[in-house]
Amino acid sequence: MRYTVTWAPETETELLVLWLSAKPAERQHLTRCVNHIDRALLRNPEQKGAPLRGHPGFRFYVAPRVPPQPYVGVVYEVLGDDRVVRVHQLRTISSQA
Protein backbone atom coordinates (compact mmCIF):
# COMPACT_ATOMS: atom_id res chain seq x y z
CA MET A 1 0.00 0.00 0.00
CA ARG A 2 1.36 3.42 -0.98
CA TYR A 3 1.40 6.35 1.47
CA THR A 4 1.85 10.08 1.03
CA VAL A 5 4.81 11.47 3.01
CA THR A 6 4.32 14.96 4.44
CA TRP A 7 6.62 17.06 6.60
CA ALA A 8 5.39 19.33 9.40
CA PRO A 9 6.03 22.99 8.47
CA GLU A 10 8.41 23.54 11.39
CA THR A 11 10.37 20.45 10.36
CA GLU A 12 10.63 21.71 6.78
CA THR A 13 11.94 25.02 8.13
CA GLU A 14 14.49 23.20 10.30
CA LEU A 15 15.63 21.21 7.26
CA LEU A 16 15.96 24.39 5.17
CA VAL A 17 18.03 26.18 7.83
CA LEU A 18 20.28 23.14 8.21
CA TRP A 19 20.71 22.81 4.44
CA LEU A 20 21.47 26.52 3.92
CA SER A 21 24.13 26.51 6.65
CA ALA A 22 25.82 23.35 5.34
CA LYS A 23 28.89 23.01 3.16
CA PRO A 24 28.41 21.54 -0.36
CA ALA A 25 29.30 17.95 0.64
CA GLU A 26 26.98 18.20 3.66
CA ARG A 27 24.18 19.53 1.47
CA GLN A 28 24.60 16.63 -0.93
CA HIS A 29 24.51 14.13 1.96
CA LEU A 30 21.46 15.77 3.54
CA THR A 31 19.62 15.82 0.22
CA ARG A 32 20.44 12.15 -0.40
CA CYS A 33 19.25 11.17 3.09
CA VAL A 34 15.99 13.11 2.90
CA ASN A 35 15.22 11.67 -0.54
CA HIS A 36 15.95 8.18 0.80
CA ILE A 37 13.66 8.75 3.79
CA ASP A 38 10.84 10.02 1.59
CA ARG A 39 11.11 7.01 -0.73
CA ALA A 40 11.45 4.50 2.12
CA LEU A 41 8.34 5.72 3.93
CA LEU A 42 6.13 5.57 0.83
CA ARG A 43 5.49 1.86 1.33
CA ASN A 44 4.84 -0.04 4.57
CA PRO A 45 5.97 2.81 6.85
CA GLU A 46 4.56 1.02 9.89
CA GLN A 47 7.22 -1.67 9.35
CA LYS A 48 10.17 0.71 8.90
CA GLY A 49 12.39 2.09 11.61
CA ALA A 50 11.60 1.45 15.24
CA PRO A 51 8.81 2.43 17.62
CA LEU A 52 9.69 5.50 19.66
CA ARG A 53 9.70 4.43 23.29
CA GLY A 54 7.24 6.37 25.41
CA HIS A 55 5.45 7.83 22.37
CA PRO A 56 2.82 5.39 21.07
CA GLY A 57 2.16 5.74 17.37
CA PHE A 58 5.51 7.40 16.63
CA ARG A 59 8.48 5.75 14.92
CA PHE A 60 12.12 6.63 14.29
CA TYR A 61 13.80 5.93 10.96
CA VAL A 62 17.44 6.56 9.99
CA ALA A 63 18.77 6.84 6.44
CA PRO A 64 21.92 4.92 5.52
CA ARG A 65 25.02 6.92 6.43
CA VAL A 66 28.01 7.79 4.27
CA PRO A 67 31.03 8.43 6.53
CA PRO A 68 32.20 10.90 7.69
CA GLN A 69 28.75 12.53 7.46
CA PRO A 70 26.31 12.25 10.40
CA TYR A 71 23.34 9.95 10.55
CA VAL A 72 20.09 11.61 9.46
CA GLY A 73 16.82 10.35 10.89
CA VAL A 74 13.23 11.36 11.40
CA VAL A 75 10.48 10.90 13.93
CA TYR A 76 7.20 10.20 12.16
CA GLU A 77 3.72 8.87 12.63
CA VAL A 78 1.59 6.79 10.31
CA LEU A 79 -1.99 7.93 9.79
CA GLY A 80 -3.25 4.62 8.43
CA ASP A 81 -6.83 5.57 7.63
CA ASP A 82 -5.61 8.46 5.47
CA ARG A 83 -2.52 6.61 4.17
CA VAL A 84 -0.35 9.53 5.23
CA VAL A 85 3.06 9.58 6.90
CA ARG A 86 3.68 12.76 8.87
CA VAL A 87 7.32 13.61 9.61
CA HIS A 88 7.42 15.55 12.88
CA GLN A 89 11.11 15.87 13.64
CA LEU A 90 14.47 15.75 11.89
CA ARG A 91 17.48 14.45 13.80
CA THR A 92 21.14 14.40 12.86
CA ILE A 93 23.39 12.19 14.93
CA SER A 94 27.17 12.40 14.81
CA SER A 95 29.13 9.17 14.92
CA GLN A 96 31.79 8.65 17.55
CA ALA A 97 33.71 6.21 15.32
Stockholm file with secondary structure:
# STOCKHOLM 1.0

chainA/1-97         MRYTVTWAPETETELLVLWLSAKPAERQHLTRCVNHIDRALLRNPEQKGAPLRGHPGFRFYVAPRVPPQPYVGVVYEVLGDDRVVRVHQLRTISSQA
#=GR chainA/1-97 SS CBCEEEECHHHHHHHHHHHHTSCHHHHHHHHHHHHHHHHHTTBCGGGSSEECTTSTTEEEEECCCCTTSCEEEEEEEEETTTTEEEEEEEEEECCCC
#=GC SS_cons        CBCEEEECHHHHHHHHHHHHTSCHHHHHHHHHHHHHHHHHTTBCGGGSSEECTTSTTEEEEECCCCTTSCEEEEEEEEETTTTEEEEEEEEEECCCC
//
